[in-house]
């Protein structure tokens, strides 16, 4: 269960992208806690309930994430809960008369860590007005995918050995076929590191370079994942174009890895160049 600490919601009532949840947590606009630990006896502390979901919302568990249902977004769209019309089932092993231990209160949060609503000061000159317009047009938070690019089911990675060649081929209107690298060049029993030490070149990169000359762009995803993501991207881009009349499919060339502070362990990726497809 999660609670919004700011007046915002997800973009959709059912958010399938785990990165959007992690962004809201990182910006301290949302907190989530494990409900089963709170209702269990003896009850878990609130800090413990918060920490219980850290591992389940990590990058390594992104494949197990299904979706996040935003109740506030659903209610704003007129979606209301349905009554079950069933009596509440109680566990016979629970004893309401049993004493419940008092749990310590969590430490008070720092006001500097909580999201605050900024009061906009009306600019008095042209430079100030231009700066205000830029802030309204540009989203400089981690929700902006141009600043924090997520590795999710809506993205497809590629192994490209000559970016300039791909850009030239796309500019000339050439059709490039996307292939699965594990299917087209399976390693099998071969050791990629040993092959690189003996022959002085990377096995996968060598195959990718030759495939590029055939106008084939390999992806490290397996066939099933690649086909699923391509179909989802095609449907989303088609719907976006039908609704907004603009193309939303781009090829990201190169990424800049950056941190908020030099001592931070977590880093973010920002695309350097976007080529419309």
C-alpha positions as CSV (number, residue, x, y, z in Angstrom):
1,X,0.0,0.0,0.0
2,X,1.2,3.5,-0.8
3,X,0.3,7.0,0.3
4,X,0.9,10.2,-1.7
5,X,2.7,12.9,0.2
6,X,2.1,15.5,-2.6
7,X,-0.9,16.5,-4.7
8,X,-0.1,14.3,-7.7
9,X,-0.9,10.9,-9.2
10,X,0.5,8.5,-11.7
11,X,-0.1,9.2,-15.4
12,X,-2.5,6.2,-15.5
13,X,-4.8,4.5,-13.1
14,X,-2.9,1.3,-13.6
15,X,0.8,2.0,-13.9
16,X,2.7,-0.9,-15.3
17,X,6.1,0.7,-15.1
18,X,8.0,0.0,-11.9
19,X,10.4,2.9,-12.7
20,X,7.6,5.4,-12.2
21,X,7.0,4.1,-8.7
22,X,10.7,4.3,-7.9
23,X,10.9,7.8,-9.2
24,X,8.0,8.9,-6.9
25,X,9.7,7.2,-4.0
26,X,13.1,8.9,-4.7
27,X,11.5,12.3,-4.9
28,X,9.8,11.7,-1.6
29,X,6.3,12.2,-3.0
30,X,5.2,8.7,-2.2
31,X,5.7,6.2,0.6
32,X,4.9,2.5,0.4
33,X,4.8,-0.1,3.2
34,X,4.1,-3.8,3.7
35,X,0.5,-4.2,5.0
36,X,0.8,-7.8,6.0
37,X,3.5,-6.9,8.5
38,X,1.3,-4.2,10.0
39,X,-1.7,-6.4,10.5
40,X,0.3,-9.4,11.8
41,X,0.7,-10.0,15.5
42,X,3.0,-9.0,16.9
43,X,2.7,-6.0,14.7
44,X,5.7,-4.6,12.7
45,X,6.9,-1.1,13.3
46,X,6.2,1.5,10.6
47,X,9.9,1.7,9.7
48,X,10.1,-2.0,9.4
49,X,7.0,-2.0,7.1
50,X,8.7,0.6,4.9
51,X,12.0,-1.4,4.7
52,X,10.1,-4.6,3.9
53,X,9.3,-3.3,0.4
54,X,12.8,-2.0,-0.4
55,X,13.9,-5.3,-1.9
56,X,10.7,-6.0,-3.7
57,X,10.8,-2.6,-5.5
58,X,14.5,-2.9,-6.4
59,X,15.8,-3.0,-10.0
60,X,16.5,-6.7,-9.7
61,X,12.9,-7.5,-9.0
62,X,11.5,-5.4,-11.9
63,X,10.5,-8.6,-13.7
64,X,8.2,-9.6,-10.8
65,X,6.4,-6.2,-10.8
66,X,2.9,-6.4,-12.3
67,X,1.3,-2.9,-11.8
68,X,0.5,-0.2,-9.3
69,X,-3.1,0.8,-9.0
70,X,-3.6,4.5,-8.2
71,X,-6.8,4.8,-6.2
72,X,-6.8,8.6,-6.4
73,X,-6.4,8.6,-10.1
74,X,-9.1,6.0,-10.5
75,X,-11.6,7.9,-8.4
76,X,-10.8,11.1,-10.3
77,X,-11.8,9.1,-13.4
78,X,-15.1,8.0,-11.9
79,X,-13.9,4.5,-11.0
80,X,-15.3,3.5,-7.6
81,X,-14.9,0.3,-5.6
82,X,-17.6,-2.4,-5.6
83,X,-19.2,-3.6,-2.4
84,X,-18.6,-7.3,-1.7
85,X,-21.9,-7.8,0.2
86,X,-20.2,-10.6,2.2
87,X,-19.8,-10.9,5.9
88,X,-16.3,-10.2,7.3
89,X,-14.4,-13.4,7.9
90,X,-12.5,-13.5,11.1
91,X,-9.7,-15.8,12.0
92,X,-10.7,-18.0,14.9
93,X,-7.1,-18.0,16.2
94,X,-7.2,-14.2,16.8
95,X,-8.0,-13.1,20.3
96,X,-9.2,-9.5,20.6
97,X,-8.7,-9.6,24.3
98,X,-5.0,-10.4,24.0
99,X,-2.9,-7.4,24.9
100,X,-1.2,-5.5,22.1
101,X,2.3,-4.2,22.7
102,X,2.8,-0.5,22.3
103,X,5.0,0.2,19.3
104,X,7.4,3.1,19.4
105,X,6.5,6.1,17.3
106,X,8.7,6.7,14.3
107,X,11.1,9.6,14.3
108,X,9.8,12.9,13.0
109,X,10.7,13.5,9.4
110,X,12.9,16.3,8.4
111,X,10.9,19.1,6.7
112,X,13.8,19.5,4.2
113,X,13.1,15.9,3.0
114,X,9.4,16.4,2.5
115,X,8.0,17.8,-0.8
116,X,6.9,21.4,-0.5
117,X,4.8,23.6,-2.7
118,X,6.9,26.5,-3.9
119,X,5.3,30.0,-4.0
120,X,5.9,31.5,-7.4
121,X,7.1,35.1,-7.4
122,X,5.9,37.1,-10.3
123,X,9.0,38.3,-12.3
124,X,9.4,42.0,-12.9
125,X,11.6,41.9,-16.0
126,X,11.7,40.1,-19.4
127,X,14.6,37.8,-18.3
128,X,12.6,36.6,-15.3
129,X,9.5,36.0,-17.4
130,X,11.5,33.9,-19.9
131,X,13.0,31.9,-17.0
132,X,9.5,31.2,-15.6
133,X,8.3,30.1,-19.0
134,X,11.2,27.7,-19.3
135,X,10.5,26.2,-15.9
136,X,6.9,25.6,-16.9
137,X,7.8,24.0,-20.2
138,X,10.7,21.9,-19.0
139,X,10.2,19.2,-16.3
140,X,13.6,19.0,-14.5
141,X,12.5,16.3,-12.1
142,X,13.3,12.6,-12.2
143,X,9.9,12.0,-13.8
144,X,11.3,13.4,-17.0
145,X,12.6,10.4,-19.1
146,X,15.1,12.7,-20.8
147,X,16.9,13.1,-17.5
148,X,16.2,9.6,-16.0
149,X,15.8,7.0,-18.7
150,X,14.2,3.8,-17.3
151,X,15.1,0.3,-18.4
152,X,11.6,-1.1,-18.6
153,X,9.4,-3.3,-20.8
154,X,8.7,-0.2,-22.9
155,X,12.4,0.0,-24.1
156,X,14.5,-2.1,-26.4
157,X,18.3,-2.2,-26.0
158,X,20.6,-2.7,-29.0
159,X,24.2,-3.6,-29.6
160,X,25.4,-1.1,-32.3
161,X,29.0,-0.9,-33.4
162,X,28.6,2.0,-35.8
163,X,26.1,4.6,-34.7
164,X,26.9,7.0,-37.5
165,X,26.2,4.3,-40.1
166,X,22.8,3.6,-38.6
167,X,21.9,7.3,-38.5
168,X,22.9,7.7,-42.1
169,X,20.8,4.7,-43.2
170,X,17.8,6.0,-41.3
171,X,18.2,9.4,-42.8
172,X,18.3,7.9,-46.3
173,X,15.0,6.1,-45.6
174,X,16.5,2.6,-45.4
175,X,14.6,-0.2,-43.6
176,X,16.6,-1.8,-40.7
177,X,15.5,-5.2,-39.5
178,X,15.7,-5.8,-35.7
179,X,17.0,-9.3,-34.8
180,X,17.6,-11.2,-31.5
181,X,21.3,-11.6,-30.8
182,X,20.9,-14.7,-28.6
183,X,18.9,-16.4,-31.4
184,X,21.0,-15.3,-34.4
185,X,24.4,-15.8,-32.7
186,X,23.9,-18.3,-29.8
187,X,27.0,-18.7,-27.7
188,X,26.2,-22.3,-26.7
189,X,29.3,-23.8,-25.0
190,X,31.6,-21.1,-26.2
191,X,33.3,-18.8,-23.6
192,X,33.0,-15.2,-24.8
193,X,35.8,-14.1,-22.5
194,X,38.1,-16.9,-23.7
195,X,37.3,-16.1,-27.4
196,X,38.2,-12.4,-26.8
197,X,41.5,-13.3,-25.2
198,X,42.5,-15.8,-28.0
199,X,41.3,-13.9,-31.0
200,X,41.5,-10.3,-29.7
201,X,38.0,-9.3,-30.6
202,X,34.6,-9.6,-29.0
203,X,32.4,-12.4,-30.3
204,X,29.1,-10.6,-30.1
205,X,30.4,-7.3,-31.3
206,X,31.9,-8.9,-34.3
207,X,28.6,-10.5,-35.3
208,X,26.8,-7.2,-34.6
209,X,29.2,-5.4,-37.0
210,X,28.6,-7.9,-39.8
211,X,24.8,-7.8,-39.2
212,X,24.8,-4.1,-39.5
213,X,26.2,-4.3,-43.0
214,X,23.1,-6.4,-43.8
215,X,20.8,-3.6,-42.3
216,X,20.2,-5.8,-39.3
217,X,20.3,-4.3,-35.8
218,X,20.8,-6.9,-33.1
219,X,19.2,-6.7,-29.6
220,X,20.5,-8.7,-26.6
221,X,16.9,-9.7,-25.7
222,X,15.7,-13.2,-26.5
223,X,13.1,-13.7,-29.3
224,X,10.1,-13.8,-27.0
225,X,10.9,-10.7,-25.1
226,X,11.9,-8.8,-28.3
227,X,8.6,-9.7,-30.1
228,X,6.5,-8.7,-27.1
229,X,8.2,-5.4,-26.6
230,X,8.0,-4.6,-30.3
231,X,4.3,-5.3,-30.4
232,X,3.7,-3.2,-27.3
233,X,5.7,-0.3,-28.7
234,X,3.9,-0.5,-32.1
235,X,0.5,-0.3,-30.4
236,X,1.5,2.5,-28.1
237,X,3.1,4.6,-30.9
238,X,0.1,4.0,-33.1
239,X,-2.3,5.1,-30.4
240,X,-0.2,8.2,-29.5
241,X,-0.1,9.3,-33.2
242,X,-3.9,8.8,-33.6
243,X,-4.7,10.8,-30.4
244,X,-2.0,13.5,-30.6
245,X,-0.9,13.5,-34.2
246,X,2.8,13.4,-33.2
247,X,5.4,10.6,-33.4
248,X,6.6,9.4,-30.0
249,X,9.1,6.7,-31.1
250,X,12.8,7.7,-31.0
251,X,16.1,5.9,-31.1
252,X,18.3,7.0,-28.2
253,X,22.0,7.2,-29.2
254,X,24.4,7.3,-26.3
255,X,23.7,7.8,-22.6
256,X,25.1,10.1,-20.0
257,X,25.4,8.6,-16.5
258,X,25.1,11.2,-13.8
259,X,24.5,11.5,-10.0
260,X,22.8,14.1,-7.9
261,X,25.8,14.2,-5.7
262,X,29.3,12.8,-6.3
263,X,29.1,10.6,-3.2
264,X,25.7,9.1,-4.1
265,X,25.7,5.4,-4.9
266,X,22.7,5.7,-7.2
267,X,23.2,7.0,-10.7
268,X,20.8,7.9,-13.5
269,X,21.0,7.7,-17.3
270,X,20.1,10.5,-19.7
271,X,19.9,10.0,-23.5
272,X,22.4,12.2,-25.4
273,X,20.7,12.1,-28.9
274,X,17.2,11.2,-30.0
275,X,16.7,10.1,-33.6
276,X,13.0,10.0,-34.7
277,X,12.0,6.7,-36.2
